[in-house]
Amino acid sequence: MKPPIIILFKTQLGENIGMCARAMLNCGLKQLRLVSPRDGWPNQSAKATAADADLVLENARCFETLEAAISDCHTLYATTARPRAQQIPSLPVATAVKKIQVDADGDRHHQSAVLFGPEASGLDNDAISRVDTLIHLPMNPEFNSLNLAQAVLLFGWEWLRAENESPASTDPQSHSLTASSKKELIIFLDRLESELENAGFFLTPELRPETVRKLRAIFTRASPSEQELCMLHGIVTSLKK
Amino acid sequence: MKPPIIILFKTQLGENIGMCARAMLNCGLKQLRLVSPRDGWPNQSAKATAADADLVLENARCFETLEAAISDCHTLYATTARPRAQQIPSLPVATAVKKIQVDADGDRHHQSAVLFGPEASGLDNDAISRVDTLIHLPMNPEFNSLNLAQAVLLFGWEWLRAENESPASTDPQSHSLTASSKKELIIFLDRLESELENAGFFLTPELRPETVRKLRAIFTRASPSEQELCMLHGIVTSLKK
């Protein structure tokens, strides 16, 4: 099965990147992407805490934007402890890893990724608006702040468990439409935003960012296939006329 | 349900004790015991990494020996990545947490504890000989070295999951004998060792420690009840005569 990519978003401390790499390799996850790490990349502090998971760090890819990092992915998950105002579906982690498996079994090109926010603040709303599904890690409700590497470890642990429990073959008939990549979805959303701009859709500049996030969340949640995205482009083109 | 006690054995770094306390509280575990921590107790470094899990540190109890730390416990588990020569049964972590629940449901005085070894070396054979059941954490076989707090977190996570899945009431009929406390078992084993010494059982001083460990493992694995321990004492007394 195609393992998910782990994406660390605006991580502050190199030490934490190293500890995440170690936790990933503990669970057999090897693909790490970094979005705009505060202290730059490569980072010596990361090496120091990675134990012998250097391989993961050496193969890590660093991106300036989240959009670039998820461009070739098809489904984006994020773990978050706080409830969110935006209407993004949430799954318990055990269900989420099963969905990752089913998607990969149904289409061998399907690439899932899991996004982890910065240490102190968590993911901002802009990043969250790119997320398909939130992953819920049910901890002690009175004390639920996990450090970054521990959140990565719990996700990886559940993924590994699902891998170990997974039957050798699964029914491949569940998918009939090809999932669109995030790149195609982002192109559509950027186009939509620009068309709406031209159309005078955004009443005030202040409200625009929040409105754009809500829009993104709607289409991200819909998880349109390639064919459906073509259709959506067609709709925008038609409406413009 | 009576939560298990976490016992950290000869931990080297205070930082790791703090991170373990945080991981424990994340999972609703609050009883921490320390056996002979290298840098003494209390420890400022532990406070620094515990985030807001000070409560766990403040209530932690520190002991000089493992025997004293487990004295009032009934079942002792240990997590270990390495296979062991001594014949101690091993359970997958999900099964182990269910056993902890069943024991606590069957007898509300039953106290389980989970032992975690020092950072670098893991548990020594002497400590292992006090353990009833090893807990297996199936990680990536090519890279299975977990740091201490992460091992505690994975155990706690599984315990929390079992707690959340547990039905409100369970069948209390499964236990008919009262489990002995570790104190009672240790008293018996110490007596047995001393009687064997007097009887010239140990052929050479060099081989004695290993022989004692094997003996302990046998009786620990048997997990004798209070009544059965009385019987064992009776057997020793009889044989002596």
Interface residues (C-beta under 8 A of the other chain):
Chain A: M19 R22 A23 L25 N26 C27 G28 A51 D52 A53 P138 M139 N140 F143 N144 S145 L146 N147 A149 Q150 L153 L154 W157 L160 N164
Chain B: M19 R22 A23 L25 N26 C27 G28 A51 D52 A53 P138 M139 N140 F143 N144 S145 L146 N147 A149 Q150 L153 L154 W157 L160 N164
